[in-house]
Amino acid sequence: MQRITAYLSSLLLSRRDDGYSTETVIVTAVLIGVAIAAATGIGTFVKTEVGGLSAEIP
């Protein structure tokens, strides 16, 4: 039990920097923005093309 307690306290008290860097967060946010813009543009294009179709029943 003492080993487990020592291991858990070492995890809680360690000061390692395992988080994402600011640059990584910014690049990820930019990529998400580009993906949203591309999806919006594709959606608009598809709606325009579908709106131009006519369904003629013979």
mmCIF file of the C-alpha atoms, coordinates in Angstrom:
data_MODEL
# 
_entry.id   MODEL 
# 
loop_
_atom_site.group_PDB 
_atom_site.id 
_atom_site.type_symbol 
_atom_site.label_atom_id 
_atom_site.label_alt_id 
_atom_site.label_comp_id 
_atom_site.label_asym_id 
_atom_site.label_entity_id 
_atom_site.label_seq_id 
_atom_site.pdbx_PDB_ins_code 
_atom_site.Cartn_x 
_atom_site.Cartn_y 
_atom_site.Cartn_z 
_atom_site.occupancy 
_atom_site.B_iso_or_equiv 
_atom_site.pdbx_formal_charge 
_atom_site.auth_seq_id 
_atom_site.auth_comp_id 
_atom_site.auth_asym_id 
_atom_site.auth_atom_id 
_atom_site.pdbx_PDB_model_num 
ATOM 1  C CA . MET A 1 1  ? 0.000   0.000  0.000   1.00 0.00 ? 1  MET A CA 1 
ATOM 2  C CA . GLN A 1 2  ? 2.902   2.306  0.743   1.00 0.00 ? 2  GLN A CA 1 
ATOM 3  C CA . ARG A 1 3  ? 4.209   1.907  -2.835  1.00 0.00 ? 3  ARG A CA 1 
ATOM 4  C CA . ILE A 1 4  ? 0.857   2.898  -4.299  1.00 0.00 ? 4  ILE A CA 1 
ATOM 5  C CA . THR A 1 5  ? 0.644   5.916  -2.021  1.00 0.00 ? 5  THR A CA 1 
ATOM 6  C CA . ALA A 1 6  ? 4.179   6.984  -2.922  1.00 0.00 ? 6  ALA A CA 1 
ATOM 7  C CA . TYR A 1 7  ? 3.472   6.551  -6.643  1.00 0.00 ? 7  TYR A CA 1 
ATOM 8  C CA . LEU A 1 8  ? 0.249   8.574  -6.509  1.00 0.00 ? 8  LEU A CA 1 
ATOM 9  C CA . SER A 1 9  ? 1.877   11.359 -4.522  1.00 0.00 ? 9  SER A CA 1 
ATOM 10 C CA . SER A 1 10 ? 4.744   11.521 -6.987  1.00 0.00 ? 10 SER A CA 1 
ATOM 11 C CA . LEU A 1 11 ? 2.218   11.935 -9.792  1.00 0.00 ? 11 LEU A CA 1 
ATOM 12 C CA . LEU A 1 12 ? 0.357   14.679 -7.963  1.00 0.00 ? 12 LEU A CA 1 
ATOM 13 C CA . LEU A 1 13 ? 3.467   16.574 -6.920  1.00 0.00 ? 13 LEU A CA 1 
ATOM 14 C CA . SER A 1 14 ? 5.436   16.317 -10.153 1.00 0.00 ? 14 SER A CA 1 
ATOM 15 C CA . ARG A 1 15 ? 5.802   19.523 -12.111 1.00 0.00 ? 15 ARG A CA 1 
ATOM 16 C CA . ARG A 1 16 ? 6.160   18.054 -15.604 1.00 0.00 ? 16 ARG A CA 1 
ATOM 17 C CA . ASP A 1 17 ? 4.854   20.100 -18.502 1.00 0.00 ? 17 ASP A CA 1 
ATOM 18 C CA . ASP A 1 18 ? 2.834   17.519 -20.412 1.00 0.00 ? 18 ASP A CA 1 
ATOM 19 C CA . GLY A 1 19 ? 0.253   19.925 -21.826 1.00 0.00 ? 19 GLY A CA 1 
ATOM 20 C CA . TYR A 1 20 ? -0.090  21.266 -25.343 1.00 0.00 ? 20 TYR A CA 1 
ATOM 21 C CA . SER A 1 21 ? 1.985   24.272 -26.339 1.00 0.00 ? 21 SER A CA 1 
ATOM 22 C CA . THR A 1 22 ? 0.326   27.532 -27.286 1.00 0.00 ? 22 THR A CA 1 
ATOM 23 C CA . GLU A 1 23 ? 1.462   27.081 -30.878 1.00 0.00 ? 23 GLU A CA 1 
ATOM 24 C CA . THR A 1 24 ? -0.214  23.677 -31.095 1.00 0.00 ? 24 THR A CA 1 
ATOM 25 C CA . VAL A 1 25 ? -3.484  25.077 -29.771 1.00 0.00 ? 25 VAL A CA 1 
ATOM 26 C CA . ILE A 1 26 ? -3.416  27.998 -32.237 1.00 0.00 ? 26 ILE A CA 1 
ATOM 27 C CA . VAL A 1 27 ? -2.588  25.793 -35.236 1.00 0.00 ? 27 VAL A CA 1 
ATOM 28 C CA . THR A 1 28 ? -5.364  23.375 -34.268 1.00 0.00 ? 28 THR A CA 1 
ATOM 29 C CA . ALA A 1 29 ? -7.865  26.233 -33.969 1.00 0.00 ? 29 ALA A CA 1 
ATOM 30 C CA . VAL A 1 30 ? -6.859  27.589 -37.389 1.00 0.00 ? 30 VAL A CA 1 
ATOM 31 C CA . LEU A 1 31 ? -7.213  24.149 -38.986 1.00 0.00 ? 31 LEU A CA 1 
ATOM 32 C CA . ILE A 1 32 ? -10.661 23.735 -37.444 1.00 0.00 ? 32 ILE A CA 1 
ATOM 33 C CA . GLY A 1 33 ? -11.658 27.151 -38.794 1.00 0.00 ? 33 GLY A CA 1 
ATOM 34 C CA . VAL A 1 34 ? -10.461 26.220 -42.288 1.00 0.00 ? 34 VAL A CA 1 
ATOM 35 C CA . ALA A 1 35 ? -12.357 22.922 -42.118 1.00 0.00 ? 35 ALA A CA 1 
ATOM 36 C CA . ILE A 1 36 ? -15.569 24.705 -41.084 1.00 0.00 ? 36 ILE A CA 1 
ATOM 37 C CA . ALA A 1 37 ? -15.162 27.249 -43.891 1.00 0.00 ? 37 ALA A CA 1 
ATOM 38 C CA . ALA A 1 38 ? -14.565 24.474 -46.436 1.00 0.00 ? 38 ALA A CA 1 
ATOM 39 C CA . ALA A 1 39 ? -17.611 22.518 -45.234 1.00 0.00 ? 39 ALA A CA 1 
ATOM 40 C CA . THR A 1 40 ? -19.751 25.658 -45.457 1.00 0.00 ? 40 THR A CA 1 
ATOM 41 C CA . GLY A 1 41 ? -18.527 26.385 -48.985 1.00 0.00 ? 41 GLY A CA 1 
ATOM 42 C CA . ILE A 1 42 ? -19.143 22.824 -50.125 1.00 0.00 ? 42 ILE A CA 1 
ATOM 43 C CA . GLY A 1 43 ? -22.600 22.857 -48.542 1.00 0.00 ? 43 GLY A CA 1 
ATOM 44 C CA . THR A 1 44 ? -23.488 26.096 -50.317 1.00 0.00 ? 44 THR A CA 1 
ATOM 45 C CA . PHE A 1 45 ? -22.245 24.722 -53.647 1.00 0.00 ? 45 PHE A CA 1 
ATOM 46 C CA . VAL A 1 46 ? -24.266 21.523 -53.257 1.00 0.00 ? 46 VAL A CA 1 
ATOM 47 C CA . LYS A 1 47 ? -27.441 23.434 -52.322 1.00 0.00 ? 47 LYS A CA 1 
ATOM 48 C CA . THR A 1 48 ? -27.001 25.653 -55.381 1.00 0.00 ? 48 THR A CA 1 
ATOM 49 C CA . GLU A 1 49 ? -26.503 22.669 -57.682 1.00 0.00 ? 49 GLU A CA 1 
ATOM 50 C CA . VAL A 1 50 ? -29.429 20.754 -56.224 1.00 0.00 ? 50 VAL A CA 1 
ATOM 51 C CA . GLY A 1 51 ? -31.642 23.825 -56.479 1.00 0.00 ? 51 GLY A CA 1 
ATOM 52 C CA . GLY A 1 52 ? -30.928 24.005 -60.220 1.00 0.00 ? 52 GLY A CA 1 
ATOM 53 C CA . LEU A 1 53 ? -32.132 20.453 -60.841 1.00 0.00 ? 53 LEU A CA 1 
ATOM 54 C CA . SER A 1 54 ? -35.646 19.794 -61.984 1.00 0.00 ? 54 SER A CA 1 
ATOM 55 C CA . ALA A 1 55 ? -37.467 16.561 -61.539 1.00 0.00 ? 55 ALA A CA 1 
ATOM 56 C CA . GLU A 1 56 ? -39.445 15.854 -64.669 1.00 0.00 ? 56 GLU A CA 1 
ATOM 57 C CA . ILE A 1 57 ? -41.626 12.821 -64.463 1.00 0.00 ? 57 ILE A CA 1 
ATOM 58 C CA . PRO A 1 58 ? -42.384 11.302 -67.902 1.00 0.00 ? 58 PRO A CA 1 
# 
